[in-house]
Amino acid sequence: MKITIACKYYSPRGGAQTFLRNFVEHLAADGHQVRIIALEVQDASEGVAVHVARPRGLSKGLRALRFAREVSRLLKADDCDLSFSEQRMFGADVVRPGGGVHKEHLRLIPMSYPNTVLRALKAVAMRISPKEHADYVIERRLYRDPALRCLIANSKLLRDHLVKHYPHLKDRVHVVYNGADCQRFSPSLKSHHARVRAELQIPADALVGAFVSHNFRRKGLAAVLQALAILKRKRTQRSVHVIAVGREKGWGPRLARHLGVEDCVRFTGPQTPDRYYGASDFLALPTFYDPCANVTVEGLACGLPAITSIYNGAYEMLTAGVNGFYMRDPSDAAQLAGFIEHYMDAEKLAAASAAARELALQYTFDRQYRRLMDVLAPVAAQKAKESTDRLAEKYTEAGASLTGNSEEP
């Protein structure tokens, strides 16, 4: 099958980018011909054709609109058997909106700010932002595109949001959860345990949580730091530390100092998370909006029970108290502290770690790929059939025309 994939960024980092690279590599290994259309490409996979589109514009919003239109133009001219895209563009046969629904994004992101005034200001700023408006225009255009045949949601949470705001899509949404590379992410990463803890000056007997994100505010770092402060005041039986992996803009360390927990947090900057999973005991991700956070499945695969929120579609995989916990309010630091304290019991932590790994083995990327192909193959077959039917109809019409001409006097 010839498949064209349109995306904004094709690079080694980020949840959406990790999915795309794995997907492309599996397609290529299966013998499919893959072409990438992207705004930016880093380290393209071997044997994959790449087209870089560089739209001009004075603002991010204008560039986003021009990029979406350019992708649509390129896909219409493409002779692929199937086109597949992310949500910030239109014209593809199949779309996987991994970033969620824009109206839910506008509703939930302001919740990550610490007080009513800041939430209100953020909500207003987002609603008047040209970039946010452009994203909304693109999304509306996408979901009304006659070329769109089906969507792949990575959780029931996302499916429900899609149907809530775009009811006409109801029968075209398929749920395929995210999967992890369970060979790369596995309990074998515990080999990094002692070395990384020594490097970061974390006590060997501490209870350590991994927090992995490139958006610390949205993913709930404030609640994590507040939970650390609660546990520190309680003087629990084990000290608790957190390794925060990813880009941050300085407010994280400032908040940690303000709360008096700077000695309990290690900010690594943007790094490959593998070794830090290996040095940790649990995953903390009380996010305010994630249709299905990849790091949840990665952490589970490493044997880290996950503490997340109901605004992360990956919570649907969890059994509370068995392989993790989920919060109804991502800002509830007291509840988060209680969940963390649960894992101070060595037996409970060991049982949850084994259950986390067992759960992840049900959500491997290989399984995700097979589920994706179960959706894509019939779409490609239907598209090919329609193309054949159109050609047959044209030949029939041409034949009828010629026959009619031959009977004229």
N, C-alpha and C positions, 0 to 999 in steps of 0.2 A: 504494500500500500504506500502511496505517496501522500505524506502528511505535512502540512505547513502549520507551524506553530508561531503565533504572534504574541509577543510579550513586551513589556517595557524594558526590563533588564534581564540579561542572561549572564549570571555571574556566580561565583562559588559560594556567596554568603547570603543569608536571609532565608526565611522559611519558604516563601514562594519560589525563590531561585533554587533552593535545594530540591524542591519537588520537581521543577522543570528539568534540571540536570539529570536527576534519576530517571525521569520519564523518557527523556531523549535518549539516554544511554540504553535503556531497556528496548526502546523502539528500534534503535540501530542494531542492537544485538539480535533482535528478532528478524532482521533483514528488511525492515521498512526503510524507505527513503525519506529523510527528514530535512526540512528547510526551516530556518529560523528567520523571522522578521522581528527586529528589535530596535529600540532606541539606543541601547548600549550593550555591547557584548564583551565579556572578559573570558578568556580561556575557553573558546568554543570547542565542543567535543569533536574528536577526530572523525572525518568523513561526513560531517554535517554541513550543508550549504547555509551560508549566512548572508542576509541582506540587512544592512544598517540604514535605518531611516532617520534623517536628522532634520526635523521641522524647525523653521525659524519662528521667532515670536519674542516680543518684549517681556512677556510674563509667563509664569508657569502654566497658568490656565489656558492662554492662547496656544502655547506649544503643545499642551495636552490635546486640545481640540484638533489642531493641525495633524498631530501624530495619529489620532484616531481616524481622521478622514484619509490620511495617506495609507494606513493599514487597510481600510475598507477598499480603497482603489486597487491596491496590490493584490488583495485576496480575490477580487472580482476578475482580475486578469490572470490569476493563477490556474494552472491545469491540474491541481492536486486532487486526490481522491477524497480528501477530508481536510478541513481547516479547523484549528483548535486555538482558542485564545484565552487570555485573562480578561478581566472585566473592563479595563480602561480603554477599550476600543470596540469597534463593531465590524460586522461583515463576516464573522466566522460561523461555521456550521454548529460547533459545540463550544460552549463557554464554561469555564470553571472559575466562578467568582470568589476566589480564596480570601479576598479582603473584606467580604461582607457586603451588606446593603447600605447605600449611602445615608438614607434617612436614619437607620439605626446607628450608624457612625456618628451622625450629628447629635443624636439623642444621648448616646452613652459616653462619648469621650469627655464631655464637660464634667461628668460625675467623678473623674479622676482628680479634679482640683479640690483643695482641702476645705473650702468654705463656700457659703452661698453666693457671696459677692463675686468671687473668682469664677465660680461655675457659670454665673449669669454672664459675666464679661466674656468668657470663653465661648459660650453658646452664641452670643451676638457676633463675636469676631468670626466664628466659623460660618455663620449664616450670611455675612456680607463679604466673605472672602471670595475674590474672583476665581481662585483655584478650586475651592469647594464647589462653587457654582458650576464651573466647567466640568468637574467630575460628575455632578448630578445630571447635567445636560447629556453627557456621554452615556451615563447609565440608562437614562430614559430612552435615548435613541437605541441603545443596545437591546433593551428588552422589548422594543417594538419593531425590531429589525426582521423583515420577512425571511432573511437568510438564516436566522437562528432556528435550529432544529431541536436542540435540547441543552439542558444545563446540568452540570455536575456540582452538587453541594457537598462540602466535606463534613457536614454534620446535619442532624435534624434541626438544630438551632438555626442554621443558615437556610435550610429548606423552608422553615416556618416563616422566617423573615422575608424571603423571596415571595412566598405566596401571600403574605400579609399585605405587602406593598404592590405586588404585581400579580393579582389573582388569576389572570389569564395564563400564567405560566404553570399552573398547578399540575397538569398532566405531563409536563416536560422536564420535571426536576428529578434527578436520580441522586441518591445519597451514597457517596463512597468516602469512607473515613480515611484520614491520612495514615500513612504507614512509615515505619522506620527501617533503616538498614540494621537488622538485628545481629549482623556479624560485626559491623563497625561499632555499634552501640551495644555493649554487653557488659556483664559483671566482670569480664576480664580486664576492664579499664581500672579495676581496683588496684592493679599493679602500680598505678600512679599515686595511690593513697598516701603513703608515708612521705614520698618525695615532694609532692605538691604541698602537703600540709607544712612540711619543714620549710619549704621555699617561701610560703606565705605567712610563716610564723603563727600557725594555728595549732593549738595543743592536740596531741595525738588522740586524746580521749574525748575531745569536744564533739558535740552533735552539730553536724554541718549541713546547711542547706545550699542548694544551687539555685541561683536566680539568673536566667539567661534571656536577654532581650536587647534590642536596639532602640527601645522606647520605654525607658524606665518608668515614666509617669503612667502611661496607659497600662503597663503590665503590673502595676500595683506595688512598686518598690516602697512607697511611703508606708503602706500597711505592714510590710515586712519589717521595716526599721522600727516602727512603733511596737510591733510584736516583740522584737528583740529587747526594746526598752522595758516592756512589761515583764519579760522573763528575767531580765537582769535585776530588776527591783525585787523580784520574788526570791532571788538567790537559789535557783533550782539546783538539783543534784549534779547536773552536768552543765558546763558552759555551752552556749549556743553561738555559732558563727555562721555567717552567710558569705558565699563567694558570688559577687555580682559581675557577670560576664556580659560585655557589650558596650556600645557607645553611650556616654552620658555627658550632660552639659554642665556639670558642676553642682547642680542642686542636690544631688544624691549625697555626696560627701558633706555638704553643708548641713543637710537635714540630720545626717548621722551624728555630726558634732553637736548640733542643737539638742538632740535627744540623749546625748551621752553614750552612744554605742559605736563611736568611730573605731574603738578597739575590737569590735566584734564583726566588722565588715571589711571585706577585701575587694576593691574595685580593680579588675584586671584590664579594663579597656576591651576593645573589639578583638577577641581571640577565638580560635577554634575551641569549642567547649569540651571536647572529649575528655581531656585529662582532668578537668574540673568536675565533670560528672563523676569520674573515678575517685575523686577526693571527698565526695559528698555522701550524705546519708539519705537525703530526701530532696525533692524538687519543690520550690515555692514559686507559684505563679498566680497570685490573686488578681488576675487581669480584669479590666473593665470592658474589653471587647476583643474577642478572638474567635472567629468562626470555628477554628480547630487548630490550636497552636501546635506546630511541629515539635517543639521542645518537650511537650507533655509526653508524646510517644517515645521520643529519644530518651528522656529520663527514665520512663518505665522500663525501656529495653535494657538500661544499665542497672536495673534493680532499685531504682529510687521511687518510693511511693510518692504520688503527686498530690500536692495541696494546691487547689486551684479554685475557680469560681464558676457559677452557673452561666457566666457570660463567655466562657470558653467552651465551645462545642465538644471538646475532647472530654469534658466531665461526663458526658453520656456513656463513655466507656467504663467509668470507674464504678466500683462497689464501695460505698462509704465504709470506712473502718477496716476494709480488707486490703485494698491496694492504693488507698489514698483517701482524701476528704475533699469536699467542695463546699464553698461558702455562698450563701445567697446574697450577702453584701460584701463586695470586695474590699471595702474600707473597714470592716469589722476586725480591728487588730486584736481585740481580746479573744475572739473566737479563733483567729489564726494562731495566737500564742498557745491556746489550749490544744489545738491540733499538733503543733510542734512538740509540746510537752508530752503528748501521747507517745511519741517516738523516743523518749528518753528511756523507756523500758526496753532493754536489749532484746528480750524475747519477742515483743510486739514488733519491733523494728525488723528483726530477722524474718518473721512471718510475712510482714508487709512487703519486704524486699523480694522475697521469693514469689509472692503473688503478683507483684508488679511485673517482674520478668515474664511470668507465665501469661499475663494479660497481653504484654507487648508481642509475644510470639503469635498471637491471634491477629495482629495488625502489622504485619511486615510490609515492606514496600513491594515485594513480589506479589503479595496478595492484593494490594492496592492496584498494582499494574494490571493484574488479571481482571479485576472488577472493572477497571477503566475500559479495557478492551472489550469486555462484555457489553458495555454501553456504546463504544465507538464503532465496533465492527458492523452492527446492524444499521447504524446511521450511514456509514460508507456504502453498504450494500444497497440501501434505499436510494441514496444519491445516484449511484451507478445505474440502478434500474430506471430512475426517472430520466437520466441522460439518454439511455438506450431507447426508452419509449419516445422521447422527443425526436431522436434521429429517425426512428421507424416511422413516426408520424410525418416527418418532413419528406421521407422517401415515398411514402404512400401518396402524399399530396402532389409531389413532383410527378409520380407515375400517372396519377389521375389526370393531371394537367396535360402530360404528353399524349395520353390516350384520347383525351378530348380534342386536342389539336389535330390528331391524325384522322379523326372522323369528320373534320370540317371539309366542305366541298372546295 
